[in-house]
Amino acid sequence: MAEVPKTQEHLFGGSPEKQTPNPAYCTLRLLRGEIGKNMNQKIITIDGPSGSGKGTIAALVAAHLGWRVLDSGALYRLTGLQARNQNADFHNADVLGEVAENLQVEFEHGKIHLEKQDVTDSIRSEKAGNDASRVAAVTQVRAALLGWQQHFATSQGLVADGRDMGTVVFPRAALKIFLTASAEERARRRYKQLKEKGMPVILTSLVEEIRERDERDMNREEAPLRAADDALTIDSSTLTIDEVVEQILAQAHKYCDLTP
Ligand code: DC
């Protein structure tokens, strides 16, 4: 099985130029039918809670199919980080919405730059994850990022991972996966990841944080984390990465348009 690709195409599938949310353009594409029936046959959504392995699995599935990847969680992490950088009031929904709308991000060679600063690693910290979870509960933030996410759907094919890819962002995707795992297993995985990056981390507090974040993500009013009615749920607690990827690829052969 292939290594997880680290190129920017596989992180975001985006072109290296500066990117910023542009809801008007994306709404226009939707109206024109550019994200239409055929495009949907080339979209796989992978939703699920933190640490379920979505990012890794999405990148591998996309690499196999030659499709692009959208890591939607990174957009919320970038918004949270930018809100911190600007000392924004986390209780002011309009201000947070503006932060999301005005993000100036560049994806290049596996690196993410926020206003010229390399934030590739810093957006992955637990603190950034918690800030992301807070801004993700804000309607204005989700509205600002919606069109930008839909913009990633092209005829090349897209594997989109997040919380609401199958329920809100790509409700007509040909294949929807809900990937889950027990909180303990997810905490163990995150612990290993953070340790490898040399980040300070305590396992017990990670389990707590993961539970708290799940709670917030599942119970928020706006686009709560839940499986789409037509999603296939895969519990990865006792499966290897390769086994999960194989299951998804088998489904993709049934339900998606895999022609180049
Ligand atoms: O997948 P992640 O851990 O990088 O996501 C960070 C936070 O962003 C997470 O707490 C939930 C939120 N999120 C969301 O609400 N909707 C998405 N599509 C992706 C992430």
Residues whose N, C-alpha, C, O or C-beta is under 5 A from the ligand:
A	BS01	DC	S50 S72 G73 A74 Y76 G129 A132 S133 A136 G162 R163 D164
